[in-house]
């Protein structure tokens, strides 16, 4: 009984001695929590365009908030660590080193994808809803997560491309220019010399005019791209603002030609 009372007294005394450190840790955590809530409100305002910050785009808000929150949490853990009970014990330090080594060895590819996702956000290569071609896959951006970018093709097939693969390959964004003046469409035909070239141009331009989603401005035009022994190669050029409908527009244009 005496040993039990002595043990309880020792634990209670240690708890009393730890109270100042506990209060300090709670205050630090509370300040960090309040700061995280504050920056969340700011970036939500940026995302909804209620707050205008020069050089900061709405699509950056989510990634920027996540990075700042992670930084604040990391700094908070570093500051609070000395106030944790047993933080100076060899066992506690050994566990910390073990988890650090485990994370560094087992997450190389994961970290590469996370970093690539961050770079993609700030380069503004594309955004959700854009029609793009990435790593041989063409389709609509339906989601970009921390690790992968998901594309839905014209065949309604969803493809997940690791962000690191996106960074290592070129990104063709059809929607960027389509939102402004339209993207160029071009297709070629070969016609014999017995058909006058003005007539060929007239028919090609008529086919473009009859095709839905072909823009009147800039005006479609025809180029003679080659003079072969038996035929002339013609190229019809037109533009459309419907980037996601390129296959259907091409099909209709070919049918009209």
Beta strands, then each sheet from edge to edge (+ up, - down):
strand 1: 131-134
strand 2: 137-144
strand 3: 148-152
strand 4: 158-162
strand 5: 171-173
strand 6: 183-192
strand 7: 221-227
strand 8: 231-240
sheet 1: 4+ 3- 2+ 1- 5+
sheet 2: 6+ 8- 7+
end
